[in-house]
Amino acid sequence: MSKIAHADPSASFQNDSTPQDDLSDLPSADTRRWDSKRKAQVVDAVRSGRLTLDQACAIYAMSVDEFLSWQSLFDRYGAKGLMATRLKEFRDERVCEQRSRRQFLPPR
């Protein structure tokens, strides 16, 4: 099991399966304003194995669902999808896609 010495991304993690990497390029654990670049850095760190999902959630005090939403938006739209100002736009786009698909479904 991972041990986190501090709630600081630059802290070293003791995990037999993950090498201890320098995490100084990650956002600070006390980050209050999450821009798309910071979110993308955390998603990349988890994907590359520098942090586990549990470590990222503990350090940044977020839920697994929140992280997974970042990851999903990044996969679908790239870093721009992680911008808070774009979330409504992307949600509206999905609603329009769903509505247009319903038009082509046979009536029940």
Secondary structure in CASP SS format (residue, H / E / C, confidence):
PFRMAT SS
TARGET T0000
AUTHOR 0000-0000-0000
METHOD secondary structure of the structure
MODEL  1
M C 1.00
S C 1.00
K E 1.00
I E 1.00
A C 1.00
H C 1.00
A C 1.00
D C 1.00
P C 1.00
S C 1.00
A C 1.00
S C 1.00
F E 1.00
Q E 1.00
N C 1.00
D C 1.00
S C 1.00
T C 1.00
P C 1.00
Q C 1.00
D C 1.00
D C 1.00
L C 1.00
S C 1.00
D C 1.00
L C 1.00
P C 1.00
S C 1.00
A C 1.00
D C 1.00
T C 1.00
R C 1.00
R C 1.00
W C 1.00
D C 1.00
S H 1.00
K H 1.00
R H 1.00
K H 1.00
A H 1.00
Q H 1.00
V H 1.00
V H 1.00
D H 1.00
A H 1.00
V H 1.00
R H 1.00
S H 1.00
G C 1.00
R C 1.00
L C 1.00
T C 1.00
L H 1.00
D H 1.00
Q H 1.00
A H 1.00
C H 1.00
A H 1.00
I H 1.00
Y H 1.00
A C 1.00
M C 1.00
S C 1.00
V H 1.00
D H 1.00
E H 1.00
F H 1.00
L H 1.00
S H 1.00
W H 1.00
Q H 1.00
S H 1.00
L H 1.00
F H 1.00
D H 1.00
R H 1.00
Y H 1.00
G C 1.00
A H 1.00
K H 1.00
G H 1.00
L H 1.00
M C 1.00
A H 1.00
T H 1.00
R H 1.00
L H 1.00
K H 1.00
E H 1.00
F H 1.00
R H 1.00
D H 1.00
E H 1.00
R H 1.00
V H 1.00
C H 1.00
E H 1.00
Q H 1.00
R H 1.00
S H 1.00
R H 1.00
R H 1.00
Q H 1.00
F C 1.00
L C 1.00
P C 1.00
P C 1.00
R C 1.00
END
